[in-house]
Amino acid sequence: MKNVSAESVDAPGLRPETADGSALAQLAQLERELRQVVRTGGDAVRMALVAVLAEGHLLIEDVPGVGKTTLAQAVAHVLECRFKRIQFTSDLLPSDVIGVSIYNQAQERFEFNPGPIFANVLLADEINRTTPKTQSALLEAMNERQVTVDNKTYLLPRPFWVIATQNPAEHHGTYPLPESQLDRFLLRIRMGYPAREDERAILRGEAGSERLAAMEPLLSMADVIELQRETQAVAVTDAVLDYELALVDATRHHPGLELGVSPRGMLMLHRAAQAWAMLEGRRYCIPGDVKRLLVAVCAHRVIPQSQRGERQAEHAEQILGEIAATIPVPE
């Protein structure tokens, strides 16, 4: 089966002496450009680049209007990606996402018409406003980078990311994402409100959608794939591996957690740490990379005891913070 074709703040922590100069320069420029467009007080821009390097999916949970959609669009712009956006609503169908086979009378056969999921960057906007049936249409695509329609498999373009946004669970008209869906996301982050000077820049048209319209692509798809290959080659010592395993194992035996981190979650933590090291300008991981990402990678993969509801995320993050503070960090 053939693939269906798819059509400033200085970055902190970058040290030219510890990583390849060309890759480092590319990553530094990417982060600078994104930070000029997306003004936020948190690590949202850096986390988006972690998802890019690790080829993982990103879930952004926050209130409307803080730049979630702008971040997804900016990533697609700077990477010269094919970008598609789906506005998830309660009446959206799986075929609206994946595509549908339509009978061609002239040729007397069915032809597959690919849906918006056939893109490099898919923005699933307000993903928790659609029904679980439509949410499940993304599972195969996010895990295996393919979709199956009428017993035929169609490969998605590479690279492929889903950047999903969701409103807080207490907002009206939302459907909670099931554990199987959450586990497909590499990271869950929040944008947060921008600082006063950043909001001033937005009002002046120096950031946000106005700056986004003027952005030029910085990397081709071949450049992105090469950066991902280099990220996979980042060295991880046995001591750091043991630290990762200790953190994950602690989630599986913590009395406050009903469900600990899965093997997929452990692998995602490993890949995210490699990507963070690259963005810090290193060809090797340190325990701090793993510790820094534990909550963002794992909080949406665990379930606190007797805590299913709107405060589940907050409680999970608190427990993981306690675990990170308890497990000894290797020297």
C-alpha distance (Angstrom), angle and dihedral (degrees) to the residues before:
residue distance angle dihedral
M1 . . .
K2 3.79 . .
N3 3.75 120.7 .
V4 3.78 115.6 -101.0
S5 3.81 101.0 -116.5
A6 3.78 120.7 -121.9
E7 3.28 114.6 -143.0
S8 30.39 103.3 -153.1
V9 3.59 116.1 12.9
D10 3.77 118.0 73.3
A11 3.78 111.6 -112.8
P12 3.80 108.6 -104.2
G13 3.76 124.5 -125.3
L14 3.81 99.7 18.1
R15 3.81 112.9 144.5
P16 3.82 116.7 -176.5
E17 3.78 94.2 -158.7
T18 3.81 93.9 63.6
A19 3.80 104.3 51.6
D20 3.77 141.2 32.3
G21 3.79 108.8 -66.3
S22 3.80 98.8 -135.2
A23 3.81 94.9 47.2
L24 3.79 90.5 44.9
A25 3.78 92.3 50.2
Q26 3.80 91.3 50.2
L27 3.79 93.2 50.3
A28 3.80 93.1 45.3
Q29 3.79 91.5 51.4
L30 3.80 91.7 47.2
E31 3.77 92.2 52.6
R32 3.81 93.2 46.0
E33 3.78 92.4 51.8
L34 3.79 94.2 46.8
R35 3.80 91.9 48.2
Q36 3.78 89.9 54.2
V37 3.80 90.8 56.7
V38 3.81 101.6 34.3
R39 3.79 109.8 48.9
T40 3.78 110.3 -168.7
G41 3.75 135.6 145.5
G42 3.83 93.8 -134.2
D43 3.81 136.8 63.3
A44 3.80 96.0 -89.2
V45 3.80 94.5 123.2
R46 3.80 93.5 47.5
M47 3.80 91.2 46.3
A48 3.81 91.1 51.3
L49 3.80 88.8 55.1
V50 3.81 90.1 48.8
A51 3.80 87.2 57.0
V52 3.81 90.4 48.9
L53 3.81 94.5 51.1
A54 3.82 94.1 43.0
E55 3.83 91.8 41.9
G56 3.76 89.5 -127.6
H57 3.78 132.5 141.5
L58 3.79 123.6 -104.3
L59 3.81 128.7 -142.1
I60 3.81 116.2 -164.4
E61 3.78 115.3 -165.8
D62 3.77 118.8 -171.8
V63 3.77 145.3 109.3
P64 3.82 118.6 -68.4
G65 3.78 119.2 -84.6
V66 3.81 103.6 31.9
G67 3.82 97.7 108.8
K68 3.81 105.4 -88.6
T69 3.80 93.8 135.6
T70 3.80 92.8 41.3
L71 3.81 90.4 55.9
A72 3.82 92.2 53.5
Q73 3.80 92.2 47.4
A74 3.80 92.1 47.2
V75 3.82 92.3 53.0
A76 3.80 90.1 52.3
H77 3.82 91.6 47.9
V78 3.80 97.7 51.7
L79 3.81 93.2 44.3
E80 3.81 96.1 48.9
C81 3.78 89.4 -122.9
R82 3.74 131.7 160.4
F83 3.79 102.5 -108.7
K84 3.79 128.6 -159.4
R85 3.77 129.9 177.4
I86 3.79 127.6 -156.1
Q87 3.78 119.1 -168.5
F88 3.78 102.8 -148.1
T89 3.80 114.3 -141.3
S90 3.79 135.2 166.0
D91 3.82 92.5 -99.2
L92 3.82 96.8 49.1
L93 3.82 114.1 122.7
P94 3.83 129.1 -148.8
S95 3.81 89.4 -114.5
D96 3.82 88.8 58.3
V97 3.81 87.0 63.0
I98 3.80 104.8 34.9
G99 3.79 103.1 27.7
V100 3.78 135.4 -114.6
S101 3.80 140.3 -108.7
I102 3.82 112.8 -116.4
Y103 3.77 124.8 -167.9
N104 3.81 114.0 -114.2
Q105 3.80 106.0 -150.4
A106 3.79 94.0 -167.7
Q107 3.81 93.1 56.6
E108 3.81 94.8 28.8
R109 3.78 95.1 -131.0
F110 3.76 141.1 94.3
E111 3.79 118.4 -97.1
F112 3.77 124.8 -160.4
N113 3.79 115.5 -125.4
P114 3.81 106.9 -161.1
G115 3.77 118.2 -133.6
P116 3.80 128.6 -138.2
I117 3.81 91.5 -80.2
F118 3.82 87.2 82.3
A119 3.79 94.4 87.5
N120 3.79 137.8 98.0
V121 3.79 94.0 -118.7
L122 3.79 117.6 28.8
L123 3.78 116.4 -170.3
A124 3.80 108.2 -154.4
D125 3.78 96.7 -166.1
E126 3.82 115.9 -156.2
I127 3.80 90.8 -7.7
N128 3.79 92.9 -180.0
R129 3.80 92.5 62.1
T130 3.80 91.9 74.3
T131 3.79 128.9 75.1
P132 3.82 123.5 -90.7
K133 3.82 89.6 -110.2
T134 3.79 91.7 61.4
Q135 3.80 92.5 40.3
S136 3.81 88.5 56.8
A137 3.81 90.0 58.8
L138 3.80 86.9 77.1
L139 3.81 97.6 53.7
E140 3.81 99.3 86.0
A141 3.79 92.4 40.3
M142 3.80 94.2 51.0
N143 3.79 95.1 45.9
E144 3.80 103.9 35.4
R145 3.82 103.5 19.1
Q146 3.80 91.3 -123.8
V147 3.79 140.8 88.0
T148 3.79 130.6 -144.1
V149 3.80 121.3 -143.9
D150 3.82 123.8 172.0
N151 3.82 90.6 -9.5
K152 3.81 91.9 -55.6
T153 3.80 122.5 115.1
Y154 3.79 121.3 -140.3
L155 3.79 119.9 -168.2
L156 3.78 118.6 -134.7
P157 3.81 121.4 -130.3
R158 3.80 117.7 -91.7
P159 2.89 129.0 -92.3
F160 3.79 97.3 36.8
W161 3.79 128.6 177.6
V162 3.76 134.6 173.2
I163 3.78 113.8 -150.2
A164 3.78 105.9 -171.2
T165 3.77 128.5 -174.3
Q166 3.76 125.4 -159.6
N167 3.76 135.4 -177.2
P168 3.81 119.6 -126.1
A169 3.81 112.5 -80.1
E170 3.78 93.0 -114.1
H171 3.83 91.4 64.7
H172 3.79 115.9 102.3
G173 3.79 120.5 -98.0
T174 3.80 98.8 24.3
Y175 3.81 129.9 136.0
P176 3.81 115.8 -154.2
L177 3.79 114.1 -118.3
P178 3.84 111.7 -114.5
E179 3.80 120.3 -120.0
S180 3.81 91.8 -106.6
Q181 3.81 90.1 57.6
L182 3.80 95.4 44.3
D183 3.80 91.0 50.3
R184 3.83 90.0 62.7
F185 3.80 91.9 64.4
L186 3.78 117.1 89.3
L187 3.80 92.8 -156.4
R188 3.77 139.8 14.6
I189 3.79 113.6 -160.1
R190 3.78 142.1 163.4
M191 3.79 125.6 -132.8
G192 3.79 100.6 -146.8
Y193 3.79 125.0 -163.0
P194 3.82 118.7 -60.8
A195 3.79 122.4 -113.5
R196 3.82 119.4 -99.1
E197 3.81 94.0 -99.5
D198 3.79 90.7 49.2
E199 3.80 90.8 52.0
R200 3.80 88.6 49.0
A201 3.82 88.7 55.1
I202 3.80 89.9 50.5
L203 3.82 91.1 52.0
R204 3.81 90.2 50.0
G205 3.79 91.8 51.4
E206 3.80 92.3 -113.4
A207 3.82 93.2 120.6
G208 3.78 139.9 20.1
S209 3.79 123.0 39.8
E210 3.82 94.4 -13.2
R211 3.80 92.4 56.8
L212 3.80 90.6 40.9
A213 3.82 91.9 60.2
A214 3.81 90.0 58.0
M215 3.82 96.2 49.5
E216 3.79 120.2 118.9
P217 3.82 125.7 -155.2
L218 3.80 113.3 -95.5
L219 3.81 102.6 -176.6
S220 3.78 134.7 34.9
M221 3.78 123.3 -138.6
A222 3.80 89.1 -101.5
D223 3.81 89.6 55.0
V224 3.81 91.2 51.0
I225 3.80 93.1 49.5
E226 3.80 90.4 50.0
L227 3.82 91.3 50.9
Q228 3.80 89.3 50.6
R229 3.80 89.9 51.2
E230 3.80 91.0 51.1
T231 3.80 90.2 48.4
Q232 3.80 91.3 55.3
A233 3.81 88.1 54.7
V234 3.83 93.9 57.6
A235 3.82 106.8 124.8
V236 3.80 119.6 -113.0
T237 3.81 116.1 -171.8
D238 3.79 124.3 -143.2
A239 3.80 89.2 -108.0
V240 3.81 91.5 58.2
L241 3.81 91.0 44.2
D242 3.81 90.0 52.7
Y243 3.81 89.1 49.8
E244 3.82 90.8 52.7
L245 3.79 90.7 49.0
A246 3.80 92.1 48.2
L247 3.80 92.3 52.5
V248 3.80 93.2 48.2
D249 3.79 92.9 45.0
A250 3.80 90.3 51.6
T251 3.82 90.2 58.4
R252 3.80 90.1 55.0
H253 3.80 93.6 53.8
H254 3.80 101.6 34.8
P255 3.83 110.4 121.3
G256 3.79 90.8 -139.5
L257 3.80 94.9 57.7
E258 3.79 125.3 77.7
L259 3.83 92.3 -173.3
G260 3.80 125.3 27.5
V261 3.80 131.6 -159.3
S262 3.82 114.9 -60.1
P263 3.82 124.8 -133.2
R264 3.81 87.3 -101.9
G265 3.79 88.7 54.6
M266 3.80 90.3 50.9
L267 3.81 90.6 52.3
M268 3.80 90.9 47.8
L269 3.81 90.6 52.5
H270 3.81 89.3 51.8
R271 3.81 93.7 50.3
A272 3.78 93.5 44.5
A273 3.81 90.7 52.4
Q274 3.81 90.1 53.0
A275 3.81 90.0 51.3
W276 3.81 92.2 48.0
A277 3.80 89.7 51.8
M278 3.81 90.1 53.5
L279 3.79 91.0 51.1
E280 3.79 88.6 50.2
G281 3.79 89.2 54.3
R282 3.79 99.0 -106.7
R283 3.79 135.4 123.8
Y284 3.79 90.9 -152.7
C285 3.79 136.7 56.0
I286 3.77 125.3 -120.7
P287 3.82 125.9 -162.2
G288 3.80 89.6 -106.0
D289 3.81 90.4 65.8
V290 3.81 90.3 57.7
K291 3.80 94.3 43.2
R292 3.82 91.9 48.4
L293 3.82 92.1 54.9
L294 3.80 101.0 39.0
V295 3.81 96.2 98.0
A296 3.81 96.9 41.3
V297 3.81 92.8 48.7
C298 3.80 101.2 36.4
A299 3.82 111.2 26.5
H300 3.82 92.7 83.5
R301 3.82 91.1 48.1
V302 3.80 98.1 59.1
I303 3.81 130.6 69.8
P304 3.81 120.0 -147.9
Q305 3.79 118.5 -135.5
S306 3.82 111.8 -91.1
Q307 3.77 90.5 -10.5
R308 3.78 108.9 113.0
G309 3.76 110.9 142.8
E310 3.75 143.5 54.1
R311 3.83 94.7 -31.8
Q312 3.80 94.6 49.2
A313 3.80 94.5 97.6
E314 3.78 93.0 49.3
H315 3.80 92.5 48.4
A316 3.82 92.4 47.2
E317 3.79 91.7 51.9
Q318 3.79 90.8 49.7
I319 3.82 92.6 52.4
L320 3.81 92.9 47.3
G321 3.77 89.4 50.0
E322 3.79 88.9 54.4
I323 3.80 90.9 49.2
A324 3.80 91.9 50.3
A325 3.80 89.7 50.7
T326 3.81 92.6 48.6
I327 3.83 103.9 45.7
P328 3.82 110.0 83.2
V329 3.81 113.9 -113.3
P330 3.81 111.7 -130.1
E331 3.79 116.9 -119.0
